[in-house]
Amino acid sequence: MVAAVVGATSPQHDLSPIYDVALDLNDTHHLYWRIDYPGEEVKFEVHTRGRASRPWLGLGFSDRGDLLGADLCVLWTDWHAQIHLQNALVGPDQRLVVAEQQDCQEFRYKVHDDVIKFTFSRKFDTCHPGHYVIQGGTTHVVWSWGAGPLFRLGGVLAAGDQTGLARVQLLKPTLVQPDHHRKDCQILEVRSKKVEVPSEETTYWCTVEKLPDTFLKKHHVLEFGPVIQEGNEDLVHHMEIFHCEYPPEVEVPRYQGPCHASDRAPEIDACKRVLAAWAMGASPFVYPQEAGLPIGGPDFNPYVMLEVHYNNPSLYKGRVDSSGLALHHTARLRQHDAGIMELGLEYTSKMAIPPRTSAFTLSGYCVPECTALGLPKEGIYIFGSQLHTHLTGVRAWTKHLRGDEEQPELNRDDHYSTHFQEIRRLPQPIHVLPGDALIMTCEYSTLSRSNVTVGGFAISDEMCVNYIHYYPKVDLEVCKSSIDTATLRSYFRLMKRWELQQTSPELGWRGNYQAIRWTPLRAGVLDDMYQNSPLSMQCNKSSGARFPGYWENIAIPRALHTLPQPQRKCVGNRKLVRENDTWEGDTILK
């Protein structure tokens, strides 16, 4: 959501729109921010409702959302009633340590009624040891609130009276927003129907419905975003709309209930092609001016399924919800149909992650042999990306190769969280030509798991996928890999013969991985095999049929000429923080 915050004092750089996020469910603490790309800094404004005299509030960043090691900008009042903003780090004893280098800049504040407002700026990279580097993927924004006044900031327990976490993409790309709010643009809301949310921590609730008759004619979706029932913002974790992949005349039973109920009609299993997706904290997704997502028409089955993930850790009872997604659509078609393609690893237990490892990587490949057949001569343009793993994924990225030359990365998230899986617009479209390769890589941490994690559909299994959004739409829909079947069989025979592990052809992939007693050495051997073994490919059309060819024993594409690693720009001195500077008016960002 873009906030209508106006005011003065920002330097005259090319500034982004103003973004905002509630930091807690009651919106007691609210964060606004704006990106100054030429100045390589973010300008923040925080609003907090004072519920005690002279409270303190620390807001900042951490790698995974923990307060330990967090880099905070802390507003506090001393016993002389003087207001300060200081940069503090959270030490190993969970207490605040005032940073040697003060990187919370341009501090201003005011109090209006019971709301404290303060603003500060922060460089993307301060170049100071121990301070957080703001990057283009997910940022874990952490905060802590406590009563004051304080004699000094150093030594205060970081947890305070309240703490919280918000996941956002701080460095959103600056894009030209198309004008689709016009008379011929309509909104279709696909929503749950008065669901009494179960008093369970996790519920996946599915609703199957038929599109209105207006979609007998082809439309383009230009934007989609959430429609959350007021008061249920804490329950609705993420939502997806799937298309039921049938010929247009096939009837799909309407349904509302648990997504994995045993009595659910089997026809619903075909409702699995993602049309739209949203996760808590994500902004609406807007298509580029050249393309729209096709929906409807004489060859389009009119049934869709909404899946809502309810997260209810407090086990509330009696909460009723009718949330969903809103699709902005028009019958005035754009130049191109947009498509969605799956890159990465197959959904298969042929791939596995050993237990008790801090950083284990898996890669899935879209090989040149597949793009040569599946892409047109002029190629495609990728404008959006949704990275996806399950619970152990901590980092994800997609590389782009043309021949043996590495191209700029398609997408990267070094602070990835499975709890924040939004579809993100890329800063500029990526042109992919036939014969190019795309490599999706995920890094996992299984330190808390005592046995192996295998690939699969269950939330306790793992995935490594990038759902790319592109134009013009082509017939290639799935370009994913797994390890070559014959190679994996040989590996399990080796483990039995030379390592005396209880593997067997009768156990299947999952059973064989679970039969191995994992050690760091065996984990290293598995990693080496994955990095150097040939591939089994899924190079599939929208119909599910594979493109013609033999898709086993495919060589891994590699770059002989790699791009240099991005260099940090660590030069010059920083200006000092300004304390006790107030401003007139209601807001400061502009």
C-alpha positions in Angstrom: 0.0 0.0 0.0 1.3 3.5 -0.8 0.8 6.0 2.0 -0.3 9.5 1.4 2.6 11.0 3.5 3.8 14.5 2.5 6.2 17.0 4.0 9.6 18.5 3.6 13.4 18.1 4.2 14.4 15.2 1.9 17.3 15.8 -0.5 16.3 16.4 -4.1 17.1 12.9 -5.5 15.0 10.6 -7.6 12.8 9.2 -4.8 10.4 6.2 -4.9 6.8 6.2 -3.8 6.2 6.0 -0.1 5.5 2.4 1.2 4.2 1.4 4.6 3.6 -1.6 6.8 1.9 -2.1 10.2 4.5 -3.4 12.7 2.0 -5.0 15.0 -1.6 -6.4 14.6 -3.1 -3.4 16.4 -1.2 -0.9 14.3 0.2 0.7 17.4 3.5 0.9 15.6 3.6 1.8 11.9 6.6 2.2 9.5 6.7 4.3 6.4 9.7 4.3 4.0 11.0 5.8 0.8 14.0 4.8 -1.3 16.6 7.2 -2.5 18.4 5.1 -5.1 20.9 7.8 -6.3 21.9 8.5 -2.7 21.8 4.7 -1.8 19.8 5.2 1.3 16.3 4.6 2.8 14.3 7.3 4.6 12.2 5.9 7.4 9.3 7.4 9.4 7.9 5.6 12.4 4.6 6.3 14.2 4.1 4.9 17.7 1.3 5.4 20.1 2.7 6.3 23.6 1.2 4.1 26.3 3.7 5.0 29.0 5.6 8.2 29.8 8.7 8.7 27.7 8.8 5.2 26.1 11.7 3.9 24.0 11.4 2.2 20.6 14.1 0.4 18.7 13.6 -0.4 15.1 16.1 -2.0 12.7 17.2 -5.1 10.9 18.4 -8.7 11.5 19.4 -11.5 9.2 16.6 -13.9 10.1 14.2 -11.9 12.3 15.9 -12.5 15.7 16.8 -9.7 18.0 20.1 -11.2 18.8 22.7 -9.4 16.6 20.1 -6.9 15.3 21.1 -3.5 14.2 18.7 -1.0 15.7 17.9 2.7 15.6 16.6 3.5 19.1 14.5 6.5 20.1 14.7 7.1 23.8 14.3 9.8 26.5 16.8 10.4 29.3 16.1 11.5 32.8 16.5 15.2 31.9 13.6 14.7 29.3 16.1 15.0 26.4 15.2 13.0 23.3 17.8 10.9 21.6 18.1 8.6 18.6 21.1 6.2 18.8 22.3 3.3 16.8 22.7 0.2 19.0 23.5 -3.4 18.4 22.0 -6.4 20.3 24.9 -8.2 22.0 25.2 -11.9 22.9 23.6 -11.2 26.4 20.5 -9.7 24.6 21.4 -6.2 25.9 21.8 -3.1 23.8 25.3 -2.0 23.0 25.6 1.6 21.6 27.4 1.3 18.3 30.8 2.9 17.8 29.7 4.2 14.4 26.3 6.0 14.5 24.5 5.2 11.2 21.0 6.4 12.0 21.1 9.8 10.2 18.9 12.9 9.8 16.9 12.3 13.0 13.7 14.4 13.5 10.7 13.8 15.8 7.5 15.3 17.0 4.6 14.3 19.3 1.0 14.8 18.2 -1.7 13.8 20.7 -0.6 10.3 21.9 1.4 9.5 18.7 5.2 9.9 18.6 6.6 10.4 15.1 10.2 10.2 14.2 12.2 10.0 11.1 15.8 8.9 10.2 17.7 7.8 7.1 19.9 4.7 6.7 22.5 4.0 4.0 22.0 0.7 2.1 25.6 -0.2 3.1 27.2 1.8 6.0 30.5 0.0 5.4 30.9 -0.5 9.2 31.5 -3.9 10.7 28.5 -5.5 12.4 26.0 -3.2 10.7 23.3 -4.6 8.5 23.5 -4.3 4.7 20.1 -3.6 3.1 19.7 -5.7 0.0 17.1 -6.2 -2.7 15.4 -9.3 -1.4 13.5 -9.8 1.9 14.4 -7.6 4.9 13.5 -8.7 8.4 12.4 -5.5 10.2 12.5 -6.1 14.0 11.3 -3.7 16.7 11.2 -3.5 20.5 9.3 -1.2 22.8 9.7 -0.4 26.4 8.8 2.1 29.2 11.1 5.0 30.0 12.8 7.3 30.8 16.3 5.8 30.7 19.5 6.9 32.4 21.5 5.5 29.4 20.8 3.3 26.5 23.7 0.9 26.8 22.9 -2.2 28.8 19.1 -2.1 28.4 17.5 -5.5 27.7 16.7 -5.5 24.0 13.4 -7.4 24.3 11.8 -4.5 26.3 8.1 -4.9 27.1 7.0 -5.8 23.5 8.8 -7.0 20.4 7.8 -7.7 16.9 8.8 -8.6 13.3 7.7 -7.5 9.9 9.1 -9.0 6.6 9.1 -6.6 3.7 11.0 -6.0 0.5 12.5 -2.6 1.4 14.3 -2.0 -1.9 11.3 -2.2 -4.2 12.1 -1.5 -7.9 11.1 1.9 -9.2 8.6 1.1 -12.0 6.3 3.1 -14.2 2.9 2.2 -13.0 0.4 1.7 -15.8 -2.9 3.6 -15.8 -5.4 0.8 -15.5 -7.9 2.5 -13.2 -10.1 3.4 -16.2 -13.8 2.9 -17.0 -13.3 -0.4 -18.8 -11.4 -2.0 -15.9 -13.5 -4.1 -13.5 -12.6 -5.9 -10.3 -13.4 -9.6 -9.6 -13.1 -10.6 -6.0 -12.6 -14.4 -5.3 -13.2 -14.8 -1.6 -13.8 -17.4 1.0 -17.4 -17.6 2.2 -17.8 -17.0 6.0 -15.2 -19.5 7.0 -15.2 -20.4 10.7 -11.4 -20.6 11.0 -10.4 -23.8 12.9 -8.7 -23.4 16.3 -5.6 -25.0 14.8 -2.2 -23.4 14.1 -2.2 -24.1 10.4 -5.2 -24.5 8.1 -5.3 -24.5 4.3 -8.9 -23.7 3.2 -10.0 -24.0 -0.4 -12.9 -22.5 -2.3 -13.9 -23.6 -5.8 -16.1 -21.4 -7.8 -17.2 -20.6 -11.4 -16.2 -17.4 -13.1 -19.0 -15.0 -14.1 -20.3 -15.2 -17.6 -18.4 -12.0 -18.6 -15.4 -14.3 -18.8 -16.9 -16.2 -21.7 -14.9 -13.5 -23.5 -11.1 -13.3 -23.0 -9.9 -10.7 -20.5 -6.5 -9.6 -19.3 -5.8 -9.3 -15.6 -3.8 -6.0 -15.0 -3.3 -6.2 -11.3 -4.2 -8.4 -8.3 -4.0 -7.9 -4.6 -5.5 -8.9 -1.2 -9.0 -8.3 0.1 -8.6 -9.0 3.8 -11.6 -9.0 6.1 -11.1 -6.3 8.7 -9.9 -7.7 11.9 -8.4 -10.9 10.4 -5.1 -9.4 9.3 -3.4 -11.6 11.9 -4.9 -14.8 10.5 -4.5 -14.6 6.8 -1.0 -15.7 6.0 -1.0 -16.1 2.3 -3.5 -16.8 -0.6 -3.3 -18.2 -4.1 -5.8 -18.6 -7.0 -5.4 -21.7 -9.2 -7.0 -22.4 -12.5 -8.7 -25.8 -13.0 -6.9 -27.2 -16.1 -9.8 -28.9 -18.0 -11.4 -28.4 -21.4 -14.0 -25.6 -21.2 -17.0 -27.8 -21.1 -15.9 -29.8 -18.0 -17.9 -29.1 -14.8 -15.9 -28.9 -11.6 -17.8 -29.4 -8.3 -18.1 -26.3 -6.2 -16.4 -26.8 -2.9 -15.5 -25.0 0.3 -13.5 -26.8 3.0 -10.1 -28.0 4.0 -7.8 -28.3 1.0 -6.7 -31.8 1.8 -10.0 -33.3 3.0 -10.4 -36.9 2.1 -13.9 -36.4 0.8 -13.0 -33.6 -1.6 -14.0 -34.3 -5.2 -11.1 -35.8 -7.2 -11.9 -33.3 -10.1 -10.5 -30.5 -7.9 -7.0 -32.1 -8.1 -6.6 -30.5 -11.5 -7.0 -27.0 -10.0 -3.3 -26.4 -9.6 -2.1 -23.8 -12.2 -1.2 -20.6 -10.3 -2.9 -17.5 -11.6 -2.3 -15.1 -8.6 -0.6 -15.3 -5.3 -0.1 -13.0 -2.3 1.7 -13.3 1.1 1.4 -11.3 4.3 3.2 -8.0 3.9 3.3 -8.1 0.1 2.2 -5.3 -2.2 -0.4 -5.7 -5.0 1.2 -7.2 -8.2 0.9 -4.9 -11.2 1.6 -6.2 -14.8 3.7 -4.1 -17.2 2.0 -2.0 -19.8 2.8 -4.5 -22.6 1.1 -7.5 -21.1 -1.8 -8.9 -19.1 -2.6 -12.3 -17.6 -5.1 -14.0 -19.9 -8.3 -15.3 -18.2 -11.5 -16.4 -19.8 -12.4 -17.0 -23.4 -14.0 -19.9 -25.4 -11.2 -22.3 -24.7 -10.8 -21.5 -21.0 -12.4 -23.6 -18.3 -14.4 -21.2 -16.1 -13.5 -22.8 -12.7 -10.9 -21.5 -10.3 -9.9 -22.4 -6.8 -8.9 -20.0 -4.0 -6.5 -21.4 -1.4 -6.1 -19.5 1.9 -3.5 -20.3 4.5 -4.7 -19.4 7.9 -2.0 -19.0 10.6 -3.6 -19.3 14.0 -0.8 -19.9 16.6 -3.0 -18.5 19.4 -5.7 -21.1 18.5 -8.5 -18.6 18.4 -12.0 -20.0 18.3 -15.0 -18.5 16.5 -13.2 -16.2 14.1 -15.1 -16.0 10.8 -13.3 -14.9 7.6 -14.3 -14.0 4.1 -10.9 -12.8 2.7 -9.6 -13.4 -0.8 -7.9 -11.8 -3.8 -9.1 -9.1 -6.1 -8.4 -9.3 -9.8 -8.4 -6.1 -11.8 -9.3 -7.1 -15.4 -10.4 -5.7 -18.7 -11.7 -6.9 -22.1 -9.5 -4.4 -23.9 -6.5 -6.7 -24.4 -2.9 -5.6 -24.2 -0.2 -6.4 -26.8 0.9 -9.7 -25.1 -0.5 -12.5 -23.1 1.6 -13.0 -20.0 2.5 -16.6 -19.0 3.8 -18.4 -15.9 6.6 -20.9 -16.1 8.1 -23.2 -13.4 11.9 -23.4 -13.1 14.0 -25.3 -10.7 13.8 -28.8 -9.1 11.1 -31.4 -9.9 8.7 -32.1 -7.1 10.4 -35.5 -6.4 12.0 -37.4 -3.5 15.0 -38.0 -5.8 16.6 -34.9 -4.2 17.4 -34.7 -0.4 19.1 -32.5 2.2 21.1 -34.2 5.0 20.2 -33.3 8.6 22.1 -31.0 10.9 23.7 -28.9 8.1 23.9 -25.1 8.2 24.2 -24.6 4.5 23.3 -27.2 1.9 22.5 -26.2 -1.7 20.3 -27.8 -4.4 20.0 -26.6 -8.0 17.4 -27.2 -10.6 18.2 -26.5 -14.3 16.3 -25.3 -17.3 18.8 -26.5 -19.9 19.6 -25.0 -23.4 18.2 -28.2 -25.0 14.8 -27.3 -23.6 14.7 -23.5 -24.2 15.8 -24.2 -27.8 12.6 -26.1 -28.4 10.2 -24.2 -26.1 11.0 -20.6 -26.8 10.4 -18.6 -30.0 13.2 -17.1 -32.0 12.7 -13.7 -30.5 12.7 -15.1 -27.0 10.7 -14.1 -23.9 10.8 -11.2 -21.4 10.7 -12.2 -17.7 9.2 -9.3 -15.6 8.2 -11.1 -12.4 9.5 -13.9 -10.1 8.3 -15.8 -7.1 11.0 -17.8 -5.3 9.6 -20.8 -3.4 10.9 -23.3 -0.8 9.4 -24.9 2.2 10.5 -24.5 5.9 14.3 -25.1 5.7 15.0 -22.7 2.8 17.1 -19.7 3.8 18.5 -18.3 0.5 17.5 -18.6 -3.1 18.6 -17.2 -6.5 18.3 -17.8 -10.3 21.3 -17.4 -12.7 21.0 -16.9 -16.4 23.5 -18.3 -18.9 23.9 -17.6 -22.6 26.3 -20.2 -24.0 29.2 -20.3 -21.6 28.7 -16.6 -20.6 27.0 -15.7 -17.3 24.4 -13.0 -17.6 23.1 -10.8 -14.8 21.1 -12.7 -12.2 17.4 -12.9 -12.7 16.5 -12.8 -9.0 18.2 -13.2 -5.6 17.0 -13.3 -2.0 19.8 -13.7 0.6 17.4 -13.4 3.5 14.7 -15.6 2.1 11.8 -16.6 4.3 9.2 -19.2 3.5 6.8 -17.0 5.4 7.1 -14.2 2.9 6.7 -15.5 -0.6 5.5 -12.7 -2.7 5.5 -12.4 -6.5 8.0 -9.6 -7.2 8.4 -7.4 -10.2 12.0 -7.3 -11.5 13.7 -3.9 -11.9 13.7 -4.4 -15.7 12.5 -7.3 -17.9 15.1 -10.0 -18.5 15.4 -11.1 -22.2 15.8 -14.9 -22.4 16.6 -16.4 -25.9 16.2 -20.0 -27.1 19.4 -21.9 -26.1 19.8 -20.0 -22.9 20.0 -21.8 -19.5 18.3 -20.8 -16.2 19.7 -22.2 -13.0 17.5 -22.0 -9.8 19.5 -22.6 -6.6 18.3 -22.8 -3.0 20.3 -23.0 0.2 18.8 -24.8 3.2 19.6 -25.0 6.9 18.6 -28.3 8.6 20.3 -27.8 12.0 17.1 -28.5 13.9 16.3 -31.8 11.9 17.5 -35.2 13.1 16.8 -37.0 9.8 17.1 -36.3 6.1 14.6 -33.9 4.3 13.5 -35.1 0.9 11.8 -33.3 -2.0 8.0 -33.5 -2.1 4.7 -31.7 -1.7 4.4 -31.9 2.1 5.4 -28.8 4.1 7.9 -31.0 5.9 9.4 -31.9 2.6 11.4 -29.4 0.4 11.1 -27.6 -2.9 13.3 -25.3 -4.9 11.2 -23.4 -7.6 11.0 -20.1 -9.3 7.6 -19.2 -10.8 8.5 -16.7 -13.4 6.1 -14.3 -15.0 6.9 -13.4 -18.6 5.6 -12.4 -22.0 4.7 -13.4 -24.7 3.1 -16.6 -23.5 4.5 -19.8 -25.0 3.7 -23.5 -24.8 6.7 -24.3 -22.5 5.3 -24.4 -18.9 7.7 -26.6 -16.9 11.5 -26.5 -17.2 12.8 -28.4 -14.2 15.3 -31.1 -13.4 16.3 -33.8 -11.0 19.4 -36.0 -10.7 19.7 -38.6 -13.5 17.9 -41.8 -12.4 20.6 -44.2 -13.3 23.2 -42.2 -11.3 21.1 -42.1 -8.2 20.6 -45.9 -8.3 24.3 -46.3 -8.5 24.8 -44.0 -5.5 22.5 -46.1 -3.3 24.3 -49.3 -4.4 27.6 -47.7 -3.5 26.3 -46.7 -0.1 25.3 -50.3 0.7 28.4 -51.9 -0.6 31.1 -49.5 0.6 29.4 -47.6 3.5 27.4 -50.6 4.8 24.2 -48.5 4.8 20.8 -50.3 4.7 19.8 -49.1 1.3 17.8 -51.3 -1.0 16.0 -51.1 -4.4 12.8 -52.0 -2.7 12.8 -48.9 -0.4 12.3 -46.2 -3.1 14.0 -42.9 -3.1 12.6 -41.6 0.2 13.2 -44.8 2.0 16.8 -45.1 0.8 17.7 -41.6 1.9 16.1 -42.2 5.3 18.0 -45.5 5.7 21.4 -43.7 5.6 23.1 -42.7 8.8 24.2 -39.2 7.9 27.6 -37.8 8.8 29.4 -34.7 7.5 31.5 -36.9 5.2 28.4 -38.5 3.6 26.7 -35.2 3.3 29.7 -33.9 1.4 29.7 -36.9 -0.9 26.0 -36.3 -1.7 26.6 -32.6 -2.4 29.5 -33.6 -4.8 27.2 -36.0 -6.6 24.5 -33.4 -7.1 27.0 -30.8 -8.4 28.6 -33.1 -11.0 26.0 -35.7 -12.1 23.9 -35.5 -15.3 20.2 -34.5 -15.2 16.8 -35.9 -15.8 14.7 -33.2 -17.3 11.0 -32.1 -17.3 10.7 -30.1 -20.5 6.9 -29.9 -20.5 4.2 -28.2 -22.5 1.0 -26.7 -21.0 -0.8 -29.9 -21.7 1.7 -31.8 -19.5 3.3 -33.6 -22.5 7.0 -33.4 -22.9 8.7 -31.7 -25.8 10.1 -34.4 -28.2 13.5 -35.7 -27.3 15.4 -37.9 -24.8 15.5 -36.1 -21.5 17.7 -38.4 -19.4 21.5 -38.1 -18.9 21.5 -34.3 -19.8 24.8 -32.4 -19.0 24.7 -29.7 -16.4 25.1 -26.3 -18.1 28.0 -24.3 -16.8 29.5 -20.8 -17.2 33.1 -20.7 -18.3 33.0 -16.8 -18.1 31.4 -15.7 -14.8 30.5 -12.2 -13.8 32.6 -10.4 -11.2 31.1 -10.3 -7.7 29.4 -7.0 -6.9 31.8 -4.6 -5.1 30.8 -2.6 -2.0 31.2 1.1 -2.2 32.9 1.9 1.0 34.5 5.3 0.7 34.1 8.7 2.4 33.0 9.7 5.9 29.4 9.8 7.2 27.8 12.8 8.7 26.8 12.7 12.4 23.3 12.0 13.6 21.3 15.2 14.5 19.7 14.9 17.9 16.6 16.8 19.3 15.7 18.2 15.9 11.9 18.7 15.5 9.8 19.5 12.5 6.6 21.4 11.8 3.6 19.8 10.1 2.2 16.3 10.2 4.8 14.3 8.3 8.3 14.5 7.0 8.6 12.2 4.0 7.9 13.7 0.6 
